């Protein structure tokens, strides 16, 4: 609680009146408030000038310090005085020469005083005394506790050695020392890395880059870029591809968008045969790509590695499915996927993939192959007849003469009863075949279906006629037509039919036909008796008569009695010796058995007999093949196809048969050898047949028959029409040369051929780049990269290409070209960290300092890690200053940005302080002082900067000046300038609170106890009278009394304060301590007397007061006040004898005066009243009257003594005399 001046006065008056000491209270002069005390008690206040002469005051201060130095103070005080003189000369007096001398004098006396070390170093650098300044970096480092700050000092030392003195070896040593102290300081690590790179010490460069990467833990992108740079140097400079691959992988984990790492890993993993890692990298590449085609290409290659190198079919399928989702119609992806589905018996997926492959394929032969394969899968494996029919129909649309499809479809149509479709198939075969026999058979089969299944006689007649048009001797058509014409009652047409047949028939057959004609005349035209007799006569007379036989067959056919028809046919077969006729009859019998009696085994037997007679009979071969296919008799079917192959001259048909035979051998009989043989034969027939080439290549790859695979791939390459297929063939050929035949020259040629066929074929592009790198064929590799750059516009791909180009050029030490390549990367992505890091080293190598400044400026903006940005700004500021590329504001701006990131960065703070003092930039210096004061660990440093900050704002912002001076004094109580400055500003601003603080701090710094006590007393007085701080005043008085127990002002002030508080016990304690420690006997006695008074009057502790007074008398036995007070206390304590004895001592010591008369009377009264010793009382009263006979009190006491002695007359006489004296005094 604070008190106003009037309040304090009233309190003091009330207290004094209660103590009976109101005469001690003096009224203050309200017109003139108390002056603020100075160093000397009671000194008048200094007048505040209108304008302070700073220079004059500075000179006075220097002179005052010199005066004190002449008094030879202790070493620390002397050091601080020299420091104050140095500060004053450097600042207000602007005399840096003298300032440097004083700073050095400070360091001679206090070598560990950091503010002096920094100031001296700063002045030495400003004076270009660089050698002398070096030692002060070491001096400060020795006394610096924080390893990071030590490291920063060695960094600054190294920069001075390197940039100014050109001593790179010593600089490197300083950098290494800094690095040993702090391995996370990016600027230090960058410095050591620069020196190692310049010396081409690649192992050291690698280690420094590793530590730089660790220091950038908060910025994954920056860390990844540093690791990539490290990997590039490991690969190109140290030839350590395994370690480089590990680093690239780490970088990719940190930054999944690091396309440079992806491209490098693909190359390295392939060369190291690390297939799983390569797969993972290709999948990462797919994630990075923006174009679906690029994504799919990467996944396709990953799937091939899964399958070919790891044998992991399921994973290959998974990856291929991802690729297909991106490129649904890519034939390469679909083909590979189909192959794996087939191998894994995932039939439904296989069918679906083959369907997509069919839609994607542009080659008709491939379409047909895929279509037939789909149909076969539905028919044989999935048991889906409808789908099988659908796909066989599509196959027929592609090749209407495809025997295998026609056979299968015929069987399926019959199973489904799809007669119109079966007719359509027959007619389509007839329309497209060039074989007259097959055309006639097709029409005959269609006519039979019309007749027997659809009951469409007219269409049946039409197609029988068409069959005879194709082959006039076709027996089935002829017989059926005669029957149908007869049935529909068309005798004229029937007669004409027989007439046409007579033209091609002689002998018995002609007789038979004539009989038929006669029969028609008879049956149709009314000659029934003759016709019946003729048939009966023929059969009765000639059992081998063909007419009768045919009639029999006809009758059976009309009755649809198939078994009897077969019997009639067999009867005719037994009669027939003509080979062609016999073959036709056997074929017809087989058809009846197959189609009407469903007896395939017997049908096959008939067909086999027909072929025994004529192995080249095509209709029989076709029919037998269809039955073998349906029965799954694959070996027999192969034999049939083989026979048909010998009869077929058409290239397309031969290739289709051989492909079918290969499929049966592989899929049905498990004979890869036979399949290979058939594919080889197919290729001989048609070297351009893509399905055969692809299948043969696949089988050869699985067998590891690389030499022949080369031949097949070369053939495929020569004959492929589509560019994509040529590219794939050439790429696969190159793979074989590279991986299996170890012929890199041919591998390169093949990869080049693949790229020539399809410039965007990524597998070949990557492979060619990899081989050229392994062969160190940099010239061609650069040409390849240029070609790719012209063809691609995808940003990610262009970045990877430019980066690879730059790496190659770096490896060839073509620095300026490499710079251009990296700058091309920045043109695509201005924030690409890999390019920025590479350009940093390259620009430094060629001395392109302005460009290097731009790189560091960009780094400082794009890096996310504060440490990385700080290191870039360090380098930027360094270049701006030492290469003369920037003005003062530019350099300061760079260091300011450092502090914006790390306000406590020691290096930036020291450099900015150096720059600011050199330019006398007060504003910047204020900022630096504030930051250092808030961040420094050394209290002496904090105090030095706060004191300077206070001086900078003094006169403008005095409140802040006071706060800073105060904070400086708190941090370093021995800082002379802070204490003096605080007092000065407080006095100038008439700020009592500040003055109190200043006086206290000056007192605390003062070595002289008496002077310090006086300062505390002054502080207490200001507290009481100006601030109203009663408690604070008490504390200051106590401290003053403790420092100098003889201080009267401290004792009186403390007594006053504690009297107001009624703090009697603390007052007794404090005064007792002071009395015990007082140097002066008089002051000690006075203090003990004060203690005794409080004990007796305020605390009522007479025994304690008696002991206190006795303590005084031990030192001064004749101390009158002590004796008198002691006698009074004895009397009050009813210690009559002790009181009498003490009074006797007092009488012996007291001179003749009022005190002696008072004591004589008192002791007389004591003897008379308390000790019953009137005789002694008489003697003391008489002694009192001797000096003043008319003393009323003495006369009264004498009368009482006489009365006590029993001397009544004498008592009466003295009483009368007392009356006379009293009357006389009244009259007078």
Secondary structure, DSSP 8 states (H G I E B T S, - for coil): -B--HHHHHHHHHHHHHHTT-GGG-----TTS------SSTT-------SS--HHHHHHHHHHHHHHHHHT---HHHHHHHHHHHHHHHHTTT--HHHHHHHHHHHHHH-TT-HHHHHHHHHHHHHTT-HHHHHHHHHHHHHH---HHHHHHHHHHHHHIIIIIS--HHHHHHHHHHHHHH-TT-HHHHHHHHHHHHHTT-HHHHHHHHHHHHHHTTT-HHHHHHHHHHHHHHHHHHS--HHHHHHHHHHHHHH-TT-HHHHHHHHHHHHHHT-HHHHHHHHHHHHHH--SHHHHHHHHHHHHHHHHHTS--HHHHHHHHHHHHHH-TT-HHHHHHHHHHHHHTT-HHHHHHHHHHHHHH---HHHHHHHHHHHHHIIIIIS--HHHHHHHHHHHHHH-TT-HHHHHHHHHHHHHHT-HHHHHHHHHHHHHH---HHHHHHHHHHHHHHHHHTS--HHHHHHHHHHHHHH-TT-HHHHHHHHHHHHHTT-HHHHHHHHHHHHTT--THHHHHHHHHHHHHHHHTSS-HHHHHHHHHHHHHH-TT-HHHHHHHHHHHHHTT-HHHHHHHHHHHHHH---HHHHHHHHHHHHHIIIIIS--HHHHHHHHHHHHHH-TT-HHHHHHHHHHHHHHT-HHHHHHHHHHHHHH---HHHHHHHHHHHHHIIIIIS--HHHHHHHHHHHHHH-TT-HHHHHHHHHHHHHHT-HHHHHHHHHHHHHH--SHHHHHHHHHHHHHHHHHTS--HHHHHHHHHHHHHH-TT-HHHHHHHHHHHHHTT-HHHHHHHHHHHHHH---HHHHHHHHHHHHHHHHHTT-HHHHHHHHHHHHHH-TT-HHHHHHHHHHHHHHT-HHHHHHHHHHHHHH--SHHHHHHHHHHHHHHHHHTT-S-HHHHHHHHHHHHHH-TT-HHHHHHHHHHHHHHT-HHHHHHHHHHHHHH-S-HHHHHHHHHHHHHHHTTT-HHHHHHHHHHHHHH-TT-HHHHHHHHHHHHHHT-HHHHHHHHHHHHHH---HHHHHHHHHHHHHHIIIII-BHHHHHHHHHHHHHH-TT-HHHHHHHHHHHHHHT-HHHHHHHHHHHHHH-SSHHHHHHHHHHHHHIIIIIS--HHHHHHHHHHHHHH-TT-HHHHHHHHHHHHHTT-HHHHHHHHHHHHHHS-SSHHHHHHHHHHHHHHHHTS--HHHHHHHHHHHHHH-TT-HHHHHHHHHHHHHHT-HHHHHHHHHHHHHHHHHHHH-
